[in-house]
């Protein structure tokens, strides 16, 4: 009988480690989506001062300054690095989780079950 490459205990502990790593990666991915910083708060222009021509959605009497509008546009048009990293972590967690679920010993299919010696 050929020797087995991995014992069942080793395969089970490897599966548990892979599943734990997958869970950690998924958790970090979700947290990075949640912890993405939000857009900057708009600043109201003083009466008579130049404004961007836009008003705050929450306060229609607040004309937004040009600088504040530029900061808001920069935020809205820039890549969201936390979300990009979160997507990468989620994909990595899913891949590691699938590998952890599908993991089995290499020699389990090739090795026949041990045979019982026959008494004569």
For each residue, the residues with C-beta under 8 A, 3 or more apart:
1: 111 112 114
2: 107 110 111
3: 107
4: 7 105 107 108 111
5: 105 106 107
6: 10 11 14 105 106 107
7: 4 10 11 105
8: 11 12 105
9: 12 13
10: 6 7 13 14 105
11: 6 7 8 14 15 103 104 105
12: 8 9 15 16
13: 9 10 16 17
14: 6 10 11 17 18 103
15: 11 12 18 19 100 101 103
16: 12 13 19 20
17: 13 14 20 21 100
18: 14 15 21 22 96 97 99 100 103
19: 15 16 22 23 97 100 101
20: 16 17 23 24
21: 17 18 24 25 96 100
22: 18 19 25 26 93 94 96 97 100
23: 19 20 26 27 93 97
24: 20 21 27 28 93
25: 21 22 28 29 89 90 92 93 96
26: 22 23 29 30 89 90 93 94 97
27: 23 24 30 31
28: 24 25 31 32 86 89 93
29: 25 26 32 33 86 87 88 89 90 92 93
30: 26 27 33 34 86 90
31: 27 28 34 35 86
32: 28 29 35 36 82 83 85 86 89
33: 29 30 36 82 83 86
34: 30 31
35: 31 32 82
36: 32 33 80 82 83 86
37: 82
38:
39: 72 75 76
40: 68 71 72 75
41:
42: 56 62 64 65 68 69 72
43: 64 65 67 68
44: 56 59 62 63 64 65
45: 49 50 51 52 63 64 65
46: 49
47:
48:
49: 45 46 65
50: 45 66
51: 45 54 63 64 65 66
52: 45 63 64 65 66 68 69 70
53: 63
54: 51 63 64 69
55: 59 60 61 62 63 64
56: 42 44 59 60 62 64
57:
58: 62
59: 44 55 56 62
60: 55 56
61: 55
62: 42 44 55 56 58 59
63: 44 45 51 52 53 54 55
64: 42 43 44 45 51 52 54 55 56 68 69 72
65: 42 43 44 45 49 51 52 68 69
66: 50 51 52 69 70
67: 43 70 71
68: 40 42 43 52 64 65 71 72
69: 42 52 54 64 65 66 72 73
70: 52 66 67 73 74
71: 40 67 68 74 75
72: 39 40 42 64 68 69 75 76
73: 69 70 76 77
74: 70 71 77 78
75: 39 40 71 72 78
76: 39 72 73
77: 73 74
78: 74 75
79: 84
80: 36 83 84
81: 84 85
82: 32 33 35 36 37 85 86
83: 32 33 36 80 86 87
84: 79 80 81 87 88
85: 32 81 82 88 89
86: 28 29 30 31 32 33 36 82 83 89 90
87: 29 83 84 90 91
88: 29 84 85 91 92
89: 25 26 28 29 32 85 86 92 93
90: 25 26 29 30 86 87 93 94
91: 87 88 94 95
92: 25 29 88 89 95 96
93: 22 23 24 25 26 28 29 89 90 96 97
94: 22 26 90 91 97 98
95: 91 92 98 99
96: 18 21 22 25 92 93 99 100
97: 18 19 22 23 26 93 94 100 101
98: 94 95 101 102
99: 18 95 96 102 103
100: 15 17 18 19 21 22 96 97 103
101: 15 19 97 98
102: 98 99
103: 11 14 15 18 99 100
104: 11 108
105: 4 5 6 7 8 10 11 108
106: 5 6 110
107: 2 3 4 5 6 110 111
108: 4 104 105 111
109:
110: 2 106 107
111: 1 2 4 107 108
112: 1 115
113:
114: 1
115: 112
116:
117:
118:
119:
120:
